[in-house]
């Protein structure tokens, strides 16, 4: 499986978000905790990112 580093991490950054695609799922991990992997379907990840961008995630957890 090939992991892709976030472009926001910069060159040589130690703490970065990495993504991979495996069997229809998106896998996410932080480079400083590679043993912890979060999985989501593309649709669920899209929903999460949209909620973060629009501020809707703060409405669920006051």
N, CA, C and O atoms as a Maestro MAE file, in Angstrom:
{
 s_m_m2io_version
 :::
 2.0.0
}

f_m_ct {
 s_m_title
 :::
 protein
 m_atom[248] {
  # First column is atom index #
  i_m_mmod_type
  r_m_x_coord
  r_m_y_coord
  r_m_z_coord
  i_m_residue_number
  s_m_chain_name
  s_m_pdb_residue_name
  s_m_pdb_atom_name
  i_m_atomic_number
  :::
  1 25 0.853 -1.166 0.000 1 A "UNK " " N  " 7
  2 3 0.000 0.000 0.000 1 A "UNK " " CA " 6
  3 2 0.904 1.235 0.000 1 A "UNK " " C  " 6
  4 15 1.914 1.285 0.702 1 A "UNK " " O  " 8
  5 25 0.516 2.223 -0.802 2 A "UNK " " N  " 7
  6 3 1.324 3.435 -0.911 2 A "UNK " " CA " 6
  7 2 0.629 4.585 -0.178 2 A "UNK " " C  " 6
  8 15 -0.525 4.906 -0.463 2 A "UNK " " O  " 8
  9 25 1.343 5.198 0.765 3 A "UNK " " N  " 7
  10 3 0.821 6.326 1.523 3 A "UNK " " CA " 6
  11 2 1.210 7.628 0.832 3 A "UNK " " C  " 6
  12 15 2.300 7.736 0.271 3 A "UNK " " O  " 8
  13 25 0.325 8.605 0.873 4 A "UNK " " N  " 7
  14 3 0.579 9.918 0.285 4 A "UNK " " CA " 6
  15 2 0.565 10.951 1.401 4 A "UNK " " C  " 6
  16 15 -0.387 11.023 2.178 4 A "UNK " " O  " 8
  17 25 1.624 11.751 1.477 5 A "UNK " " N  " 7
  18 3 1.720 12.781 2.503 5 A "UNK " " CA " 6
  19 2 0.924 14.014 2.084 5 A "UNK " " C  " 6
  20 15 0.906 14.379 0.909 5 A "UNK " " O  " 8
  21 25 0.278 14.642 3.036 6 A "UNK " " N  " 7
  22 3 -0.452 15.863 2.771 6 A "UNK " " CA " 6
  23 2 0.481 16.947 2.263 6 A "UNK " " C  " 6
  24 15 1.604 17.081 2.749 6 A "UNK " " O  " 8
  25 25 0.025 17.719 1.288 7 A "UNK " " N  " 7
  26 3 0.838 18.817 0.754 7 A "UNK " " CA " 6
  27 2 0.982 19.943 1.768 7 A "UNK " " C  " 6
  28 15 1.875 20.780 1.632 7 A "UNK " " O  " 8
  29 25 0.131 19.982 2.773 8 A "UNK " " N  " 7
  30 3 0.234 21.005 3.811 8 A "UNK " " CA " 6
  31 2 1.365 20.700 4.795 8 A "UNK " " C  " 6
  32 15 1.726 21.556 5.603 8 A "UNK " " O  " 8
  33 25 1.920 19.503 4.737 9 A "UNK " " N  " 7
  34 3 2.968 19.105 5.675 9 A "UNK " " CA " 6
  35 2 4.298 19.783 5.378 9 A "UNK " " C  " 6
  36 15 5.097 19.998 6.290 9 A "UNK " " O  " 8
  37 25 4.543 20.116 4.142 10 A "UNK " " N  " 7
  38 3 5.813 20.740 3.786 10 A "UNK " " CA " 6
  39 2 6.907 19.698 3.620 10 A "UNK " " C  " 6
  40 15 6.730 18.524 3.945 10 A "UNK " " O  " 8
  41 25 8.029 20.151 3.111 11 A "UNK " " N  " 7
  42 3 9.164 19.252 2.879 11 A "UNK " " CA " 6
  43 2 9.900 19.020 4.187 11 A "UNK " " C  " 6
  44 15 10.231 19.972 4.894 11 A "UNK " " O  " 8
  45 25 10.154 17.773 4.507 12 A "UNK " " N  " 7
  46 3 10.910 17.424 5.704 12 A "UNK " " CA " 6
  47 2 10.134 17.521 7.005 12 A "UNK " " C  " 6
  48 15 10.715 17.370 8.080 12 A "UNK " " O  " 8
  49 25 8.850 17.766 6.931 13 A "UNK " " N  " 7
  50 3 8.040 17.857 8.147 13 A "UNK " " CA " 6
  51 2 7.919 16.491 8.792 13 A "UNK " " C  " 6
  52 15 7.742 15.481 8.111 13 A "UNK " " O  " 8
  53 25 8.017 16.469 10.113 14 A "UNK " " N  " 7
  54 3 7.933 15.192 10.829 14 A "UNK " " CA " 6
  55 2 6.504 14.833 11.211 14 A "UNK " " C  " 6
  56 15 6.151 13.654 11.240 14 A "UNK " " O  " 8
  57 25 5.683 15.824 11.501 15 A "UNK " " N  " 7
  58 3 4.306 15.574 11.891 15 A "UNK " " CA " 6
  59 2 3.403 15.903 10.715 15 A "UNK " " C  " 6
  60 15 3.145 17.070 10.422 15 A "UNK " " O  " 8
  61 25 2.934 14.882 10.056 16 A "UNK " " N  " 7
  62 3 2.091 15.131 8.896 16 A "UNK " " CA " 6
  63 2 0.999 14.077 8.787 16 A "UNK " " C  " 6
  64 15 1.103 12.982 9.341 16 A "UNK " " O  " 8
  65 25 -0.027 14.431 8.073 17 A "UNK " " N  " 7
  66 3 -1.129 13.525 7.802 17 A "UNK " " CA " 6
  67 2 -0.827 12.774 6.520 17 A "UNK " " C  " 6
  68 15 -0.411 13.364 5.523 17 A "UNK " " O  " 8
  69 25 -1.040 11.463 6.557 18 A "UNK " " N  " 7
  70 3 -0.819 10.633 5.369 18 A "UNK " " CA " 6
  71 2 -2.112 9.905 5.020 18 A "UNK " " C  " 6
  72 15 -2.882 9.528 5.903 18 A "UNK " " O  " 8
  73 25 -2.339 9.715 3.730 19 A "UNK " " N  " 7
  74 3 -3.544 9.065 3.225 19 A "UNK " " CA " 6
  75 2 -3.179 7.898 2.326 19 A "UNK " " C  " 6
  76 15 -2.144 7.910 1.660 19 A "UNK " " O  " 8
  77 25 -4.035 6.897 2.315 20 A "UNK " " N  " 7
  78 3 -3.882 5.770 1.399 20 A "UNK " " CA " 6
  79 2 -5.276 5.289 1.002 20 A "UNK " " C  " 6
  80 15 -6.252 5.523 1.714 20 A "UNK " " O  " 8
  81 25 -5.353 4.623 -0.130 21 A "UNK " " N  " 7
  82 3 -6.610 4.057 -0.616 21 A "UNK " " CA " 6
  83 2 -6.438 2.545 -0.642 21 A "UNK " " C  " 6
  84 15 -5.477 2.032 -1.215 21 A "UNK " " O  " 8
  85 25 -7.385 1.827 -0.012 22 A "UNK " " N  " 7
  86 3 -7.274 0.373 0.042 22 A "UNK " " CA " 6
  87 2 -8.669 -0.241 0.070 22 A "UNK " " C  " 6
  88 15 -9.448 0.013 0.988 22 A "UNK " " O  " 8
  89 25 -8.974 -1.039 -0.927 23 A "UNK " " N  " 7
  90 3 -10.246 -1.774 -1.009 23 A "UNK " " CA " 6
  91 2 -11.467 -0.871 -0.813 23 A "UNK " " C  " 6
  92 15 -12.382 -1.195 -0.056 23 A "UNK " " O  " 8
  93 25 -11.459 0.263 -1.508 24 A "UNK " " N  " 7
  94 3 -12.605 1.155 -1.461 24 A "UNK " " CA " 6
  95 2 -12.691 2.042 -0.235 24 A "UNK " " C  " 6
  96 15 -13.678 2.757 -0.062 24 A "UNK " " O  " 8
  97 25 -11.692 2.011 0.606 25 A "UNK " " N  " 7
  98 3 -11.669 2.826 1.815 25 A "UNK " " CA " 6
  99 2 -10.490 3.787 1.767 25 A "UNK " " C  " 6
  100 15 -9.485 3.532 1.103 25 A "UNK " " O  " 8
  101 25 -10.631 4.894 2.484 26 A "UNK " " N  " 7
  102 3 -9.553 5.848 2.654 26 A "UNK " " CA " 6
  103 2 -8.962 5.619 4.039 26 A "UNK " " C  " 6
  104 15 -9.692 5.575 5.028 26 A "UNK " " O  " 8
  105 25 -7.656 5.476 4.111 27 A "UNK " " N  " 7
  106 3 -6.966 5.288 5.375 27 A "UNK " " CA " 6
  107 2 -6.183 6.553 5.695 27 A "UNK " " C  " 6
  108 15 -5.550 7.133 4.812 27 A "UNK " " O  " 8
  109 25 -6.223 6.981 6.948 28 A "UNK " " N  " 7
  110 3 -5.519 8.173 7.389 28 A "UNK " " CA " 6
  111 2 -4.663 7.836 8.591 28 A "UNK " " C  " 6
  112 15 -5.076 7.067 9.459 28 A "UNK " " O  " 8
  113 25 -3.470 8.410 8.644 29 A "UNK " " N  " 7
  114 3 -2.636 8.267 9.839 29 A "UNK " " CA " 6
  115 2 -1.719 9.476 9.944 29 A "UNK " " C  " 6
  116 15 -1.455 10.164 8.958 29 A "UNK " " O  " 8
  117 25 -1.241 9.720 11.153 30 A "UNK " " N  " 7
  118 3 -0.247 10.760 11.376 30 A "UNK " " CA " 6
  119 2 1.111 10.092 11.380 30 A "UNK " " C  " 6
  120 15 1.263 8.977 11.880 30 A "UNK " " O  " 8
  121 25 2.087 10.766 10.826 31 A "UNK " " N  " 7
  122 3 3.413 10.163 10.714 31 A "UNK " " CA " 6
  123 2 4.043 9.898 12.073 31 A "UNK " " C  " 6
  124 15 4.877 9.001 12.195 31 A "UNK " " O  " 8
  125 25 3.660 10.663 13.110 32 A "UNK " " N  " 7
  126 3 4.232 10.421 14.427 32 A "UNK " " CA " 6
  127 2 3.513 9.296 15.181 32 A "UNK " " C  " 6
  128 15 3.944 8.913 16.268 32 A "UNK " " O  " 8
  129 25 2.425 8.765 14.618 33 A "UNK " " N  " 7
  130 3 1.705 7.630 15.211 33 A "UNK " " CA " 6
  131 2 1.281 6.676 14.096 33 A "UNK " " C  " 6
  132 15 0.086 6.469 13.886 33 A "UNK " " O  " 8
  133 25 2.243 6.093 13.379 34 A "UNK " " N  " 7
  134 3 1.902 5.277 12.210 34 A "UNK " " CA " 6
  135 2 1.110 4.003 12.529 34 A "UNK " " C  " 6
  136 15 0.523 3.403 11.628 34 A "UNK " " O  " 8
  137 25 1.089 3.597 13.770 35 A "UNK " " N  " 7
  138 3 0.340 2.403 14.147 35 A "UNK " " CA " 6
  139 2 -1.143 2.657 14.318 35 A "UNK " " C  " 6
  140 15 -1.929 1.714 14.408 35 A "UNK " " O  " 8
  141 25 -1.530 3.909 14.364 36 A "UNK " " N  " 7
  142 3 -2.934 4.281 14.511 36 A "UNK " " CA " 6
  143 2 -3.467 4.723 13.150 36 A "UNK " " C  " 6
  144 15 -3.021 5.723 12.587 36 A "UNK " " O  " 8
  145 25 -4.421 3.966 12.638 37 A "UNK " " N  " 7
  146 3 -4.973 4.242 11.321 37 A "UNK " " CA " 6
  147 2 -6.481 4.378 11.437 37 A "UNK " " C  " 6
  148 15 -7.150 3.533 12.031 37 A "UNK " " O  " 8
  149 25 -7.008 5.453 10.862 38 A "UNK " " N  " 7
  150 3 -8.449 5.687 10.823 38 A "UNK " " CA " 6
  151 2 -8.908 5.375 9.407 38 A "UNK " " C  " 6
  152 15 -8.264 5.777 8.438 38 A "UNK " " O  " 8
  153 25 -10.024 4.655 9.285 39 A "UNK " " N  " 7
  154 3 -10.543 4.323 7.960 39 A "UNK " " CA " 6
  155 2 -11.929 4.939 7.765 39 A "UNK " " C  " 6
  156 15 -12.699 5.098 8.712 39 A "UNK " " O  " 8
  157 25 -12.219 5.276 6.520 40 A "UNK " " N  " 7
  158 3 -13.519 5.840 6.175 40 A "UNK " " CA " 6
  159 2 -13.803 5.558 4.714 40 A "UNK " " C  " 6
  160 15 -12.884 5.341 3.924 40 A "UNK " " O  " 8
  161 25 -15.064 5.561 4.361 41 A "UNK " " N  " 7
  162 3 -15.408 5.491 2.949 41 A "UNK " " CA " 6
  163 2 -15.140 6.884 2.360 41 A "UNK " " C  " 6
  164 15 -15.126 7.871 3.094 41 A "UNK " " O  " 8
  165 25 -14.932 6.966 1.066 42 A "UNK " " N  " 7
  166 3 -14.738 8.289 0.463 42 A "UNK " " CA " 6
  167 2 -15.899 9.246 0.760 42 A "UNK " " C  " 6
  168 15 -15.672 10.432 1.000 42 A "UNK " " O  " 8
  169 25 -17.124 8.750 0.745 43 A "UNK " " N  " 7
  170 3 -18.285 9.602 1.001 43 A "UNK " " CA " 6
  171 2 -18.282 10.142 2.435 43 A "UNK " " C  " 6
  172 15 -18.568 11.319 2.655 43 A "UNK " " O  " 8
  173 25 -17.964 9.296 3.393 44 A "UNK " " N  " 7
  174 3 -17.927 9.736 4.801 44 A "UNK " " CA " 6
  175 2 -16.798 10.729 5.037 44 A "UNK " " C  " 6
  176 15 -16.972 11.698 5.776 44 A "UNK " " O  " 8
  177 25 -15.650 10.501 4.422 45 A "UNK " " N  " 7
  178 3 -14.530 11.431 4.563 45 A "UNK " " CA " 6
  179 2 -14.901 12.778 3.943 45 A "UNK " " C  " 6
  180 15 -14.591 13.828 4.505 45 A "UNK " " O  " 8
  181 25 -15.558 12.748 2.797 46 A "UNK " " N  " 7
  182 3 -16.004 13.982 2.152 46 A "UNK " " CA " 6
  183 2 -16.945 14.759 3.081 46 A "UNK " " C  " 6
  184 15 -16.818 15.975 3.221 46 A "UNK " " O  " 8
  185 25 -17.878 14.057 3.707 47 A "UNK " " N  " 7
  186 3 -18.822 14.688 4.629 47 A "UNK " " CA " 6
  187 2 -18.092 15.313 5.810 47 A "UNK " " C  " 6
  188 15 -18.406 16.434 6.208 47 A "UNK " " O  " 8
  189 25 -17.129 14.604 6.369 48 A "UNK " " N  " 7
  190 3 -16.351 15.119 7.494 48 A "UNK " " CA " 6
  191 2 -15.576 16.382 7.093 48 A "UNK " " C  " 6
  192 15 -15.610 17.387 7.802 48 A "UNK " " O  " 8
  193 25 -14.886 16.323 5.962 49 A "UNK " " N  " 7
  194 3 -14.097 17.472 5.529 49 A "UNK " " CA " 6
  195 2 -14.989 18.675 5.227 49 A "UNK " " C  " 6
  196 15 -14.627 19.810 5.534 49 A "UNK " " O  " 8
  197 25 -16.139 18.430 4.634 50 A "UNK " " N  " 7
  198 3 -17.083 19.513 4.356 50 A "UNK " " CA " 6
  199 2 -17.572 20.145 5.662 50 A "UNK " " C  " 6
  200 15 -17.671 21.367 5.765 50 A "UNK " " O  " 8
  201 25 -17.875 19.316 6.649 51 A "UNK " " N  " 7
  202 3 -18.326 19.834 7.949 51 A "UNK " " CA " 6
  203 2 -17.236 20.662 8.621 51 A "UNK " " C  " 6
  204 15 -17.528 21.696 9.222 51 A "UNK " " O  " 8
  205 25 -16.004 20.226 8.528 52 A "UNK " " N  " 7
  206 3 -14.893 20.975 9.114 52 A "UNK " " CA " 6
  207 2 -14.730 22.312 8.403 52 A "UNK " " C  " 6
  208 15 -14.569 23.347 9.050 52 A "UNK " " O  " 8
  209 25 -14.770 22.294 7.086 53 A "UNK " " N  " 7
  210 3 -14.588 23.525 6.309 53 A "UNK " " CA " 6
  211 2 -15.692 24.545 6.558 53 A "UNK " " C  " 6
  212 15 -15.436 25.749 6.548 53 A "UNK " " O  " 8
  213 25 -16.907 24.081 6.779 54 A "UNK " " N  " 7
  214 3 -18.031 24.999 6.949 54 A "UNK " " CA " 6
  215 2 -18.342 25.287 8.417 54 A "UNK " " C  " 6
  216 15 -19.244 26.070 8.712 54 A "UNK " " O  " 8
  217 25 -17.610 24.668 9.334 55 A "UNK " " N  " 7
  218 3 -17.815 24.913 10.754 55 A "UNK " " CA " 6
  219 2 -18.953 24.129 11.367 55 A "UNK " " C  " 6
  220 15 -19.302 24.371 12.522 55 A "UNK " " O  " 8
  221 25 -19.541 23.206 10.645 56 A "UNK " " N  " 7
  222 3 -20.681 22.451 11.158 56 A "UNK " " CA " 6
  223 2 -20.282 21.462 12.244 56 A "UNK " " C  " 6
  224 15 -21.127 21.081 13.054 56 A "UNK " " O  " 8
  225 25 -19.027 21.037 12.289 57 A "UNK " " N  " 7
  226 3 -18.626 20.051 13.292 57 A "UNK " " CA " 6
  227 2 -18.703 20.630 14.685 57 A "UNK " " C  " 6
  228 15 -18.906 19.882 15.641 57 A "UNK " " O  " 8
  229 25 -18.548 21.948 14.840 58 A "UNK " " N  " 7
  230 3 -18.605 22.563 16.184 58 A "UNK " " CA " 6
  231 2 -20.024 22.598 16.721 58 A "UNK " " C  " 6
  232 15 -20.222 22.701 17.931 58 A "UNK " " O  " 8
  233 25 -21.016 22.513 15.842 59 A "UNK " " N  " 7
  234 3 -22.415 22.541 16.286 59 A "UNK " " CA " 6
  235 2 -22.826 21.225 16.952 59 A "UNK " " C  " 6
  236 15 -23.768 21.196 17.743 59 A "UNK " " O  " 8
  237 25 -22.127 20.151 16.634 60 A "UNK " " N  " 7
  238 3 -22.486 18.845 17.208 60 A "UNK " " CA " 6
  239 2 -21.933 18.680 18.618 60 A "UNK " " C  " 6
  240 15 -22.535 17.991 19.441 60 A "UNK " " O  " 8
  241 25 -20.799 19.301 18.904 61 A "UNK " " N  " 7
  242 3 -20.148 19.163 20.206 61 A "UNK " " CA " 6
  243 2 -19.903 20.543 20.812 61 A "UNK " " C  " 6
  244 15 -18.809 21.095 20.688 61 A "UNK " " O  " 8
  245 25 -20.923 21.099 21.468 62 A "UNK " " N  " 7
  246 3 -20.772 22.460 22.019 62 A "UNK " " CA " 6
  247 2 -19.742 22.514 23.126 62 A "UNK " " C  " 6
  248 15 -19.498 23.580 23.691 62 A "UNK " " O  " 8
  :::
 }
 m_bond[247] {
  # First column is bond index #
  i_m_from
  i_m_to
  i_m_order
  :::
  1 1 2 1
  2 2 3 1
  3 3 4 2
  4 3 5 1
  5 5 6 1
  6 6 7 1
  7 7 8 2
  8 7 9 1
  9 9 10 1
  10 10 11 1
  11 11 12 2
  12 11 13 1
  13 13 14 1
  14 14 15 1
  15 15 16 2
  16 15 17 1
  17 17 18 1
  18 18 19 1
  19 19 20 2
  20 19 21 1
  21 21 22 1
  22 22 23 1
  23 23 24 2
  24 23 25 1
  25 25 26 1
  26 26 27 1
  27 27 28 2
  28 27 29 1
  29 29 30 1
  30 30 31 1
  31 31 32 2
  32 31 33 1
  33 33 34 1
  34 34 35 1
  35 35 36 2
  36 35 37 1
  37 37 38 1
  38 38 39 1
  39 39 40 2
  40 39 41 1
  41 41 42 1
  42 42 43 1
  43 43 44 2
  44 43 45 1
  45 45 46 1
  46 46 47 1
  47 47 48 2
  48 47 49 1
  49 49 50 1
  50 50 51 1
  51 51 52 2
  52 51 53 1
  53 53 54 1
  54 54 55 1
  55 55 56 2
  56 55 57 1
  57 57 58 1
  58 58 59 1
  59 59 60 2
  60 59 61 1
  61 61 62 1
  62 62 63 1
  63 63 64 2
  64 63 65 1
  65 65 66 1
  66 66 67 1
  67 67 68 2
  68 67 69 1
  69 69 70 1
  70 70 71 1
  71 71 72 2
  72 71 73 1
  73 73 74 1
  74 74 75 1
  75 75 76 2
  76 75 77 1
  77 77 78 1
  78 78 79 1
  79 79 80 2
  80 79 81 1
  81 81 82 1
  82 82 83 1
  83 83 84 2
  84 83 85 1
  85 85 86 1
  86 86 87 1
  87 87 88 2
  88 87 89 1
  89 89 90 1
  90 90 91 1
  91 91 92 2
  92 91 93 1
  93 93 94 1
  94 94 95 1
  95 95 96 2
  96 95 97 1
  97 97 98 1
  98 98 99 1
  99 99 100 2
  100 99 101 1
  101 101 102 1
  102 102 103 1
  103 103 104 2
  104 103 105 1
  105 105 106 1
  106 106 107 1
  107 107 108 2
  108 107 109 1
  109 109 110 1
  110 110 111 1
  111 111 112 2
  112 111 113 1
  113 113 114 1
  114 114 115 1
  115 115 116 2
  116 115 117 1
  117 117 118 1
  118 118 119 1
  119 119 120 2
  120 119 121 1
  121 121 122 1
  122 122 123 1
  123 123 124 2
  124 123 125 1
  125 125 126 1
  126 126 127 1
  127 127 128 2
  128 127 129 1
  129 129 130 1
  130 130 131 1
  131 131 132 2
  132 131 133 1
  133 133 134 1
  134 134 135 1
  135 135 136 2
  136 135 137 1
  137 137 138 1
  138 138 139 1
  139 139 140 2
  140 139 141 1
  141 141 142 1
  142 142 143 1
  143 143 144 2
  144 143 145 1
  145 145 146 1
  146 146 147 1
  147 147 148 2
  148 147 149 1
  149 149 150 1
  150 150 151 1
  151 151 152 2
  152 151 153 1
  153 153 154 1
  154 154 155 1
  155 155 156 2
  156 155 157 1
  157 157 158 1
  158 158 159 1
  159 159 160 2
  160 159 161 1
  161 161 162 1
  162 162 163 1
  163 163 164 2
  164 163 165 1
  165 165 166 1
  166 166 167 1
  167 167 168 2
  168 167 169 1
  169 169 170 1
  170 170 171 1
  171 171 172 2
  172 171 173 1
  173 173 174 1
  174 174 175 1
  175 175 176 2
  176 175 177 1
  177 177 178 1
  178 178 179 1
  179 179 180 2
  180 179 181 1
  181 181 182 1
  182 182 183 1
  183 183 184 2
  184 183 185 1
  185 185 186 1
  186 186 187 1
  187 187 188 2
  188 187 189 1
  189 189 190 1
  190 190 191 1
  191 191 192 2
  192 191 193 1
  193 193 194 1
  194 194 195 1
  195 195 196 2
  196 195 197 1
  197 197 198 1
  198 198 199 1
  199 199 200 2
  200 199 201 1
  201 201 202 1
  202 202 203 1
  203 203 204 2
  204 203 205 1
  205 205 206 1
  206 206 207 1
  207 207 208 2
  208 207 209 1
  209 209 210 1
  210 210 211 1
  211 211 212 2
  212 211 213 1
  213 213 214 1
  214 214 215 1
  215 215 216 2
  216 215 217 1
  217 217 218 1
  218 218 219 1
  219 219 220 2
  220 219 221 1
  221 221 222 1
  222 222 223 1
  223 223 224 2
  224 223 225 1
  225 225 226 1
  226 226 227 1
  227 227 228 2
  228 227 229 1
  229 229 230 1
  230 230 231 1
  231 231 232 2
  232 231 233 1
  233 233 234 1
  234 234 235 1
  235 235 236 2
  236 235 237 1
  237 237 238 1
  238 238 239 1
  239 239 240 2
  240 239 241 1
  241 241 242 1
  242 242 243 1
  243 243 244 2
  244 243 245 1
  245 245 246 1
  246 246 247 1
  247 247 248 2
  :::
 }
}
